[in-house]
Amino acid sequence: MLEKNLGHSSLANHTPNQRQLFFVAITILLSLWGGIVLFISPVGEFMVNDDWCFVRIVETLLDGKNVTATGWGDGGPSVLCHVLWGLLFSTCFGFSVTILRISVLVLAIGSSFALLLLLRQMKNSLWLSLLATLVLILNPLFLSQSFTFMSDITFLFLLISSFLLLHMGIEEHSHILLISGLFFALFSILTRQIGIVIPLGFLITCLLHPSGKHLNKKKMLLLTFGITIIPWILYEVFLWQSGSTPITSHSVFKKIFSAPQSKGFPDYLFFLFSQAGIVLMYTGFLLSPLVVLYRHKLLGWKKNRRIFILLLSSFVLFEVCLMGGLINPPINFHRNVIYDFGIGPLLLKDIYLLDIQRTISLPKPFFFLLAFVALLSAMILLLFSLKSVKCLFSTDREKHNHDTCFTSSFALICSFIYAGIILLTGFHDRYLIPLCALLLIWFTKQITVTKTKPTFLQIILSTAILLFLAGTSIFGVKDFMSAKRSLHQAHAYLLYDIQVNPCEIDGGFEFNGYFCSDTNTIDYNRKKHSWWWVNEEKYLITLGPLPHYQVVKEFPFSRFIGNDGSIHILRPD
């Protein structure tokens, strides 16, 4: 039986006024989501990024056929729960890509509500919990994936739900809630194998955190292995025996062992440090509306003014040289959702393979201003995450009041494990969505326990960054969906109006993957055609004209960010 350790935090124990304010926050979130969904609209029979694989799986299962692969390369994610969720929606409402996209949108909304509830259960103030939830919703990576049938949001919903149930299980001394939380951890693993961070993080936190002494560690070990790890291993064995794609067949898994050999030790070490820098900078900026509110004696002006003055002076000098034309550094974004400048990916030959700029570009001084904000925010996150980890190993833990929350430490440990895994395997920017959520859970509690009272300047900075993220996310996703709808019109024209064989069209990664991956093979060394299953390039779809091609037809679309665009159907001369 669980011992009492942290006390009850259920909403049932809140005052009527607190419950009323909580439902006001829920209303705010519902209104925000309603506005976003109406403005962007999930409607459209087109696929985004890798989700064509999952669309085909659902379609195949509805036809009563067997599925042997979950990805388009060697191996793939588990996606079992993700596919079952899409299958449920398709059974209830009919099969279409729009319905599948709506199924993920429901989970995105559910993720935001679950995060708000978890943060309130952790005894954070309502305004801080709401702000942290808005930081997640308005994250361009999160919002963009909410309008796809990718598995990122499904995984995130299961992760946050697992945290919520485990937290409530510990707080309310309930084995039922603990077991439910572990089952949601299993569901996350059966969606993406990296969900293994949840049971691993839970066990490590039970061993290290002072509150762990109130838990029966042997029982927690048995429950965690019995509910999450052993069933997952059995599932992987089943995949292997059935000729499907277990994790050991995944190219990403193989890369963990092959990359050090292929790169060599110095280059591989540099690769890991550069990847770590990207992770820190991205998460630093995406969480900066919350980070700029944090005040702590370690961030005091007297203690760190030399470092801050040095950084600020270096940045000002850099900006002066940049605007004076003395230096011309490139603008670089990590693959594959956020690009210069907008939300994607639009996987067409001209912009994705030939790197032709078809969109407005951020002014370089402004881009590096954002990079400077990201750097400062990343340094704060790194400093206090390392301090929190140090406290877990300290013999005098009682004086470290800011680490007394089990779930906060649990989230931090999971974030370290998660970041370590994606550093070894390589990652797309969208892989940072769960990391952002984990760090939000941890850092929000850090603000609470230090009793931070932000200054007026901090509030202004936080609001400005949040508004920038909101504009980038909402308008960027709107522009992306508009472009995809025009792209779908171009596909329909070629397929149905003039009846071209789909494998004789270079219609982009998703189009050729959906129609041609069964008959053609990938060739990354192709010189003439795109590598994505193009048999013959009778027609090419792009975002603009190309030399040696005739424009057959255009399908215009409007943009909020930059000039309007147009999907072009081209034919070789």
C-alpha positions as CSV (number, residue, x, y, z in Angstrom):
1,M,0.0,0.0,0.0
2,L,1.3,3.5,-0.9
3,E,2.3,5.7,2.0
4,K,1.2,9.3,2.3
5,N,3.9,11.6,1.1
6,L,2.9,14.6,-0.9
7,G,-0.8,15.0,0.0
8,H,-3.9,15.2,-2.2
9,S,-4.0,17.6,-5.1
10,S,-7.2,16.6,-6.7
11,L,-9.4,19.3,-8.1
12,A,-12.1,18.0,-5.8
13,N,-10.1,19.5,-2.9
14,H,-10.0,23.0,-4.5
15,T,-12.3,25.7,-3.4
16,P,-15.4,26.5,-5.5
17,N,-13.6,29.7,-6.7
18,Q,-10.6,27.7,-7.8
19,R,-12.7,25.2,-9.6
20,Q,-14.6,28.0,-11.3
21,L,-11.4,29.6,-12.5
22,F,-10.1,26.3,-13.7
23,F,-13.2,25.9,-15.9
24,V,-12.6,29.5,-17.2
25,A,-9.2,28.3,-18.3
26,I,-10.7,25.3,-20.0
27,T,-13.1,27.7,-21.8
28,I,-10.2,29.8,-22.9
29,L,-8.5,26.7,-24.4
30,L,-11.6,25.6,-26.1
31,S,-12.2,29.0,-27.6
32,L,-8.6,29.2,-28.8
33,W,-8.7,25.7,-30.3
34,G,-12.1,26.5,-31.9
35,G,-10.7,29.6,-33.5
36,I,-7.5,27.8,-34.7
37,V,-9.5,24.9,-36.2
38,L,-12.0,27.2,-38.0
39,F,-9.2,29.4,-39.3
40,I,-6.8,26.6,-40.5
41,S,-9.3,23.8,-41.3
42,P,-8.2,20.2,-41.3
43,V,-10.2,19.4,-44.5
44,G,-8.3,18.1,-47.5
45,E,-7.7,14.7,-49.1
46,F,-3.9,15.1,-49.1
47,M,-1.2,13.5,-47.0
48,V,1.7,15.2,-45.1
49,N,5.2,14.0,-44.7
50,D,5.3,10.3,-43.7
51,D,1.6,10.0,-42.8
52,W,0.9,8.4,-46.2
53,C,2.3,5.2,-44.7
54,F,-0.2,5.3,-41.8
55,V,-3.0,6.2,-44.1
56,R,-2.3,3.2,-46.3
57,I,-2.1,0.9,-43.2
58,V,-5.6,2.0,-42.0
59,E,-6.9,1.7,-45.6
60,T,-5.4,-1.8,-45.9
61,L,-6.9,-3.0,-42.5
62,L,-10.3,-1.7,-43.5
63,D,-10.1,-3.8,-46.6
64,G,-9.4,-6.8,-44.5
65,K,-5.8,-7.3,-45.6
66,N,-2.7,-7.9,-43.5
67,V,0.0,-5.3,-42.9
68,T,3.7,-6.3,-42.6
69,A,5.4,-3.0,-42.4
70,T,4.8,0.3,-40.6
71,G,7.2,2.5,-42.4
72,W,8.5,3.2,-45.9
73,G,12.1,2.4,-45.3
74,D,13.9,-0.3,-43.2
75,G,11.6,-0.8,-40.2
76,G,9.3,1.8,-38.8
77,P,7.6,3.1,-35.7
78,S,5.3,0.8,-33.7
79,V,2.2,2.9,-34.5
80,L,-0.1,0.2,-33.2
81,C,-2.1,2.5,-31.0
82,H,-1.9,5.3,-33.6
83,V,-3.3,3.1,-36.3
84,L,-6.0,1.6,-34.0
85,W,-7.1,5.2,-33.1
86,G,-7.4,6.1,-36.8
87,L,-9.2,2.8,-37.5
88,L,-11.7,3.6,-34.8
89,F,-12.5,7.0,-36.3
90,S,-12.7,5.6,-39.8
91,T,-15.1,2.9,-38.6
92,C,-17.3,5.4,-36.9
93,F,-17.2,8.3,-39.4
94,G,-16.0,6.7,-42.6
95,F,-12.6,6.5,-44.1
96,S,-11.0,9.7,-45.5
97,V,-7.7,11.5,-44.9
98,T,-9.7,14.4,-43.4
99,I,-11.2,12.0,-40.8
100,L,-7.8,10.6,-39.9
101,R,-6.4,14.1,-39.6
102,I,-9.4,15.1,-37.3
103,S,-8.6,12.0,-35.1
104,V,-5.2,13.4,-34.4
105,L,-6.6,16.9,-33.9
106,V,-8.8,15.5,-31.1
107,L,-5.7,14.1,-29.4
108,A,-3.9,17.4,-29.8
109,I,-6.8,19.2,-28.0
110,G,-6.8,16.4,-25.4
111,S,-3.0,16.8,-24.9
112,S,-3.4,20.4,-24.0
113,F,-6.2,19.7,-21.5
114,A,-4.2,16.9,-20.0
115,L,-1.2,19.1,-19.6
116,L,-3.2,21.9,-18.0
117,L,-4.8,19.4,-15.5
118,L,-1.4,17.8,-14.7
119,L,0.2,21.2,-14.0
120,R,-2.6,22.2,-11.7
121,Q,-2.4,18.8,-10.0
122,M,1.3,19.6,-9.4
123,K,0.1,22.7,-7.4
124,N,1.2,25.3,-10.0
125,S,-0.9,28.5,-10.1
126,L,-3.6,28.6,-12.7
127,W,-2.2,31.4,-14.7
128,L,1.2,29.7,-14.9
129,S,-0.4,26.4,-15.9
130,L,-2.4,28.1,-18.5
131,L,0.7,29.9,-19.9
132,A,2.7,26.7,-20.1
133,T,-0.2,25.1,-21.9
134,L,-0.4,28.0,-24.4
135,V,3.4,27.6,-24.9
136,L,2.7,24.0,-26.0
137,I,-0.3,24.8,-28.2
138,L,1.4,27.7,-30.0
139,N,4.6,25.7,-30.5
140,P,4.9,25.6,-34.4
141,L,6.1,22.0,-34.2
142,F,3.1,20.9,-32.1
143,L,0.5,22.8,-34.0
144,S,1.7,21.7,-37.4
145,Q,1.6,18.0,-36.5
146,S,-1.9,18.5,-35.1
147,F,-3.1,18.9,-38.6
148,T,-1.6,15.6,-39.9
149,F,-2.0,11.9,-39.4
150,M,1.6,11.6,-38.1
151,S,2.1,9.7,-34.9
152,D,3.9,12.6,-33.0
153,I,0.7,14.0,-31.4
154,T,-0.7,10.5,-30.6
155,F,2.6,9.7,-28.8
156,L,2.5,13.0,-26.9
157,F,-1.1,12.5,-25.7
158,L,-0.2,9.1,-24.4
159,L,2.9,10.5,-22.7
160,I,1.1,13.3,-20.9
161,S,-1.7,11.0,-19.9
162,S,0.7,8.6,-18.5
163,F,2.4,11.3,-16.4
164,L,-1.0,12.6,-15.2
165,L,-2.2,9.2,-14.1
166,L,1.2,8.3,-12.4
167,H,1.2,11.6,-10.6
168,M,-2.3,11.2,-9.4
169,G,-1.6,7.6,-8.4
170,I,1.3,8.8,-6.2
171,E,-0.6,11.8,-4.8
172,E,-3.8,9.9,-4.1
173,H,-2.1,6.6,-3.0
174,S,-4.0,4.7,-5.7
175,H,-2.6,1.5,-7.3
176,I,-5.4,1.7,-9.9
177,L,-4.2,5.0,-11.1
178,L,-0.5,3.9,-11.1
179,I,-1.3,0.8,-13.1
180,S,-3.4,2.9,-15.5
181,G,-0.5,5.3,-15.9
182,L,1.9,2.4,-16.7
183,F,-0.6,1.1,-19.3
184,F,-0.6,4.4,-21.0
185,A,3.2,4.2,-21.0
186,L,2.9,0.9,-22.7
187,F,0.5,2.4,-25.3
188,S,3.1,5.2,-25.9
189,I,5.8,2.5,-26.6
190,L,3.4,0.7,-29.0
191,T,3.0,4.0,-30.8
192,R,6.7,5.0,-30.9
193,Q,9.4,2.8,-29.3
194,I,11.0,5.8,-27.7
195,G,8.2,5.7,-25.2
196,I,10.5,3.4,-23.3
197,V,11.7,6.6,-21.6
198,I,8.6,6.7,-19.4
199,P,9.1,3.4,-17.6
200,L,12.9,3.9,-17.4
201,G,12.5,7.4,-16.1
202,F,9.8,6.3,-13.6
203,L,12.1,3.6,-12.2
204,I,15.1,5.9,-11.9
205,T,13.1,8.6,-10.2
206,C,11.7,6.0,-7.7
207,L,15.3,5.1,-6.9
208,L,16.7,8.6,-6.7
209,H,14.0,10.9,-5.4
210,P,13.3,11.3,-1.7
211,S,9.7,10.6,-2.3
212,G,10.7,7.2,-3.7
213,K,11.2,5.8,-0.2
214,H,7.4,6.0,0.3
215,L,6.9,3.7,-2.6
216,N,7.4,-0.1,-2.5
217,K,10.3,-0.1,-4.9
218,K,10.2,-3.9,-5.6
219,K,6.5,-3.6,-6.4
220,M,7.1,-0.6,-8.7
221,L,9.9,-2.6,-10.4
222,L,7.6,-5.6,-11.0
223,L,4.7,-3.5,-12.1
224,T,6.8,-1.4,-14.5
225,F,8.4,-4.5,-16.1
226,G,5.3,-6.5,-16.1
227,I,3.0,-3.8,-17.6
228,T,5.4,-2.0,-20.0
229,I,8.8,-3.5,-20.8
230,I,7.9,-7.2,-21.0
231,P,4.8,-6.8,-23.2
232,W,6.8,-4.5,-25.5
233,I,9.6,-7.1,-25.9
234,L,7.0,-9.7,-26.6
235,Y,5.4,-7.5,-29.3
236,E,8.8,-6.9,-30.9
237,V,9.4,-10.7,-30.9
238,F,6.0,-11.2,-32.5
239,L,6.9,-8.7,-35.2
240,W,10.1,-10.5,-35.9
241,Q,8.5,-14.0,-36.1
242,S,5.7,-12.7,-38.3
243,G,8.2,-11.3,-40.8
244,S,7.3,-7.7,-40.0
245,T,9.5,-4.8,-38.8
246,P,10.8,-5.0,-35.3
247,I,12.9,-2.2,-33.8
248,T,16.1,-4.1,-34.7
249,S,15.2,-3.8,-38.4
250,H,14.8,0.0,-38.1
251,S,17.5,2.0,-40.0
252,V,17.5,4.5,-37.1
253,F,18.3,1.7,-34.6
254,K,21.1,0.4,-36.8
255,K,22.5,4.0,-37.1
256,I,23.3,4.0,-33.4
257,F,26.0,1.4,-34.0
258,S,27.0,2.2,-37.5
259,A,27.4,6.0,-37.2
260,P,30.5,5.9,-34.8
261,Q,32.3,3.6,-37.2
262,S,31.4,5.4,-40.4
263,K,32.2,8.9,-39.0
264,G,35.2,8.0,-36.9
265,F,35.6,9.1,-33.3
266,P,36.5,12.8,-33.7
267,D,33.8,13.5,-36.3
268,Y,31.2,11.5,-34.4
269,L,32.0,13.4,-31.2
270,F,31.6,16.7,-33.1
271,F,28.3,15.3,-34.6
272,L,26.9,14.6,-31.1
273,F,27.9,18.0,-29.8
274,S,26.4,19.8,-32.8
275,Q,23.2,17.8,-32.4
276,A,23.1,18.7,-28.7
277,G,23.5,22.3,-29.6
278,I,20.5,22.1,-32.0
279,V,18.4,20.4,-29.3
280,L,19.2,23.1,-26.8
281,M,18.7,26.0,-29.1
282,Y,15.4,24.8,-30.4
283,T,13.9,23.8,-27.0
284,G,15.4,27.0,-25.5
285,F,13.5,29.2,-28.0
286,L,10.3,27.2,-28.0
287,L,10.1,27.4,-24.2
288,S,11.4,31.0,-23.9
289,P,8.0,32.6,-23.1
290,L,8.2,30.6,-19.9
291,V,11.9,30.8,-19.3
292,V,12.1,34.6,-19.4
293,L,9.7,34.7,-16.4
294,Y,12.1,32.7,-14.2
295,R,14.1,34.5,-11.5
296,H,16.6,32.9,-9.2
297,K,19.5,34.0,-7.1
298,L,21.8,32.1,-9.5
299,L,20.6,34.4,-12.3
300,G,21.3,37.5,-10.1
301,W,22.8,40.5,-11.8
302,K,25.8,40.8,-9.6
303,K,26.7,37.1,-10.0
304,N,26.4,36.8,-13.7
305,R,26.6,40.4,-15.1
306,R,30.1,39.8,-16.6
307,I,28.8,36.8,-18.5
308,F,25.7,38.6,-19.6
309,I,27.6,41.8,-20.6
310,L,30.1,39.7,-22.6
311,L,27.3,37.8,-24.4
312,L,25.3,41.0,-25.1
313,S,28.4,42.9,-26.3
314,S,29.3,40.0,-28.6
315,F,25.8,39.9,-30.0
316,V,25.7,43.7,-30.6
317,L,29.1,43.5,-32.4
318,F,27.9,40.6,-34.4
319,E,24.7,42.5,-35.5
320,V,26.7,45.6,-36.4
321,C,29.0,43.6,-38.6
322,L,26.1,41.8,-40.1
323,M,24.1,44.9,-41.0
324,G,27.4,46.6,-42.2
325,G,28.0,43.8,-44.7
326,L,31.2,42.6,-43.0
327,I,29.9,39.1,-42.4
328,N,27.2,37.1,-44.2
329,P,26.4,34.0,-42.2
330,P,23.7,31.7,-43.6
331,I,20.3,31.1,-42.0
332,N,20.0,27.5,-41.0
333,F,17.0,25.5,-39.8
334,H,17.1,21.9,-38.7
335,R,15.0,19.5,-40.8
336,N,12.0,19.2,-41.5
337,V,9.0,21.2,-40.3
338,I,10.2,24.8,-39.8
339,Y,12.1,26.3,-42.7
340,D,13.1,29.8,-43.9
341,F,10.4,31.0,-43.6
342,G,7.3,29.0,-42.9
343,I,5.9,25.7,-41.8
344,G,6.3,22.5,-43.9
345,P,7.5,20.3,-45.2
346,L,6.5,20.8,-48.8
347,L,8.3,17.8,-50.2
348,L,8.6,18.9,-53.9
349,K,11.7,18.5,-56.1
350,D,12.4,22.2,-56.5
351,I,12.3,23.4,-52.9
352,Y,13.3,20.1,-51.1
353,L,15.9,18.6,-53.4
354,L,17.1,21.6,-55.5
355,D,16.9,24.0,-52.5
356,I,15.3,26.8,-54.5
357,Q,13.9,29.5,-52.3
358,R,10.2,30.0,-53.1
359,T,9.2,31.8,-49.9
360,I,10.0,34.9,-48.1
361,S,13.2,34.7,-46.0
362,L,13.6,36.1,-42.5
363,P,15.8,39.2,-42.3
364,K,19.1,38.0,-41.0
365,P,19.4,40.5,-38.1
366,F,16.0,39.4,-36.9
367,F,16.9,35.7,-37.3
368,F,20.1,36.0,-35.2
369,L,18.2,38.1,-32.6
370,L,15.9,35.0,-32.2
371,A,19.0,32.8,-32.1
372,F,20.4,35.0,-29.3
373,V,17.2,34.7,-27.3
374,A,17.3,30.9,-27.9
375,L,20.9,30.8,-26.6
376,L,20.1,32.7,-23.4
377,S,17.1,30.5,-22.8
378,A,19.0,27.3,-23.5
379,M,21.7,28.3,-21.1
380,I,19.2,28.9,-18.3
381,L,17.5,25.5,-19.0
382,L,20.8,23.7,-19.1
383,L,22.1,25.4,-15.9
384,F,19.0,24.5,-13.8
385,S,18.5,21.1,-15.3
386,L,22.0,20.1,-14.3
387,K,21.4,21.7,-10.8
388,S,18.2,19.7,-10.4
389,V,20.0,16.4,-11.4
390,K,22.8,17.2,-8.9
391,C,20.2,17.7,-6.2
392,L,18.9,14.2,-6.8
393,F,22.3,12.7,-6.0
394,S,22.9,15.1,-3.1
395,T,23.1,13.5,0.4
396,D,21.4,16.6,1.8
397,R,18.2,16.6,-0.3
398,E,15.9,18.1,2.3
399,K,17.2,21.6,1.8
400,H,16.5,21.5,-2.0
401,N,12.9,22.4,-1.8
402,H,12.6,23.0,-5.5
403,D,13.1,19.3,-6.2
404,T,10.5,17.9,-3.8
405,C,8.0,17.3,-6.5
406,F,8.4,13.7,-7.7
407,T,6.7,14.4,-11.1
408,S,8.9,17.4,-11.8
409,S,12.1,15.3,-11.3
410,F,10.4,12.4,-13.3
411,A,9.9,14.7,-16.2
412,L,13.4,16.0,-16.1
413,I,15.0,12.5,-16.0
414,C,12.8,11.4,-18.9
415,S,13.8,14.5,-20.9
416,F,17.5,13.6,-20.4
417,I,16.9,10.0,-21.5
418,Y,14.8,11.1,-24.5
419,A,17.4,13.7,-25.6
420,G,20.2,11.2,-25.3
421,I,18.3,8.7,-27.5
422,I,17.6,11.2,-30.3
423,L,21.1,12.5,-30.2
424,L,22.4,9.0,-31.0
425,T,19.8,8.3,-33.7
426,G,19.5,11.7,-35.3
427,F,16.3,13.5,-35.4
428,H,13.8,15.8,-37.2
429,D,12.8,19.0,-35.5
430,R,9.3,17.6,-34.8
431,Y,11.0,14.9,-32.5
432,L,11.5,17.8,-30.0
433,I,7.7,18.0,-29.3
434,P,7.8,15.5,-26.4
435,L,11.0,17.0,-25.1
436,C,9.3,20.4,-25.0
437,A,6.4,19.0,-23.1
438,L,8.6,17.2,-20.5
439,L,10.7,20.3,-19.9
440,L,7.5,22.3,-19.5
441,I,6.3,19.9,-16.8
442,W,9.6,20.2,-15.0
443,F,10.3,24.0,-15.5
444,T,6.9,25.2,-14.6
445,K,7.3,23.6,-11.1
446,Q,10.7,25.4,-10.8
447,I,9.0,28.7,-11.3
448,T,6.4,27.8,-8.7
449,V,8.7,26.7,-5.9
450,T,11.0,29.7,-6.2
451,K,7.9,31.9,-5.9
452,T,8.9,33.8,-9.0
453,K,7.2,37.2,-9.4
454,P,8.0,38.4,-12.9
455,T,8.8,42.0,-13.5
456,F,6.9,44.1,-16.0
457,L,9.8,43.8,-18.5
458,Q,9.7,40.0,-18.2
459,I,6.0,39.9,-18.9
460,I,6.4,42.1,-21.9
461,L,9.2,39.9,-23.3
462,S,7.2,36.7,-22.6
463,T,4.1,38.1,-24.3
464,A,6.1,39.3,-27.3
465,I,7.8,35.9,-27.9
466,L,4.5,34.1,-27.4
467,L,2.8,36.3,-29.9
468,F,5.6,35.7,-32.4
469,L,5.3,32.0,-31.9
470,A,1.5,32.2,-32.2
471,G,1.7,34.1,-35.5
472,T,4.4,31.8,-36.9
473,S,2.4,28.7,-35.9
474,I,-1.1,29.7,-36.9
475,F,-0.4,31.6,-40.1
476,G,2.4,29.2,-41.1
477,V,0.2,26.1,-40.8
478,K,-2.6,28.0,-42.6
479,D,-0.3,28.8,-45.5
480,F,1.0,25.2,-45.5
481,M,-2.6,23.7,-45.7
482,S,-3.5,26.2,-48.4
483,A,-0.5,25.0,-50.5
484,K,-1.3,21.4,-49.9
485,R,-4.9,21.9,-51.1
486,S,-3.6,23.5,-54.3
487,L,-1.2,20.6,-54.6
488,H,-4.0,18.2,-54.3
489,Q,-5.9,20.0,-57.1
490,A,-2.8,19.6,-59.3
491,H,-2.6,15.9,-58.5
492,A,-6.3,15.4,-59.3
493,Y,-6.0,17.3,-62.6
494,L,-3.2,14.9,-63.8
495,L,-4.8,11.7,-62.4
496,Y,-8.4,12.3,-63.4
497,D,-8.6,15.0,-66.0
498,I,-5.8,13.9,-68.3
499,Q,-5.4,10.4,-66.8
500,V,-1.6,10.2,-66.3
501,N,-0.1,7.1,-64.7
502,P,0.9,8.3,-61.1
503,C,4.3,6.7,-61.3
504,E,5.0,8.9,-64.4
505,I,4.5,12.0,-62.3
506,D,7.0,13.5,-59.9
507,G,4.2,14.7,-57.6
508,G,6.2,15.0,-54.4
509,F,7.3,12.5,-51.7
510,E,3.8,11.8,-50.3
511,F,2.1,11.4,-53.7
512,N,4.7,9.0,-55.1
513,G,5.1,7.1,-51.9
514,Y,1.3,6.4,-51.7
515,F,0.9,5.4,-55.3
516,C,4.3,4.0,-56.3
517,S,6.2,2.6,-53.3
518,D,5.0,-0.9,-54.0
519,T,6.2,-1.0,-57.5
520,N,9.3,1.1,-57.5
521,T,12.4,1.2,-55.3
522,I,14.2,4.1,-53.7
523,D,17.4,5.3,-55.3
524,Y,19.0,8.2,-53.4
525,N,21.8,8.4,-56.1
526,R,19.4,9.3,-59.0
527,K,20.6,12.2,-61.1
528,K,17.7,12.7,-63.4
529,H,14.6,11.9,-61.2
530,S,13.7,12.5,-57.6
531,W,14.6,9.6,-55.3
532,W,11.0,9.1,-54.2
533,W,9.7,6.3,-56.4
534,V,9.5,8.2,-59.7
535,N,9.4,5.8,-62.6
536,E,9.4,8.4,-65.4
537,E,9.1,12.1,-65.2
538,K,6.5,12.9,-67.8
539,Y,5.2,15.7,-65.5
540,L,6.8,17.5,-62.6
541,I,5.0,19.4,-59.8
542,T,6.8,22.4,-58.3
543,L,6.3,25.7,-56.6
544,G,7.6,27.6,-59.5
545,P,9.0,27.4,-63.1
546,L,12.3,25.6,-63.9
547,P,14.7,25.8,-66.8
548,H,14.1,23.2,-69.6
549,Y,10.4,22.7,-68.5
550,Q,7.2,24.1,-69.9
551,V,4.4,25.3,-67.6
552,V,1.3,23.2,-68.2
553,K,-1.0,24.6,-65.6
554,E,-0.9,26.6,-62.3
555,F,-3.0,26.3,-59.1
556,P,-2.6,29.5,-57.1
557,F,-3.0,29.8,-53.3
558,S,-2.8,32.6,-50.8
559,R,-0.2,33.1,-48.1
560,F,-0.4,35.2,-44.9
561,I,3.4,35.0,-44.5
562,G,5.1,36.5,-47.7
563,N,3.7,36.6,-51.2
564,D,1.0,34.4,-52.6
565,G,2.2,31.2,-54.2
566,S,1.2,28.8,-57.0
567,I,1.6,25.1,-57.6
568,H,3.0,24.5,-61.1
569,I,2.6,21.5,-63.3
570,L,5.6,21.3,-65.6
571,R,6.5,19.1,-68.6
572,P,10.1,18.5,-69.8
573,D,11.0,20.3,-73.1
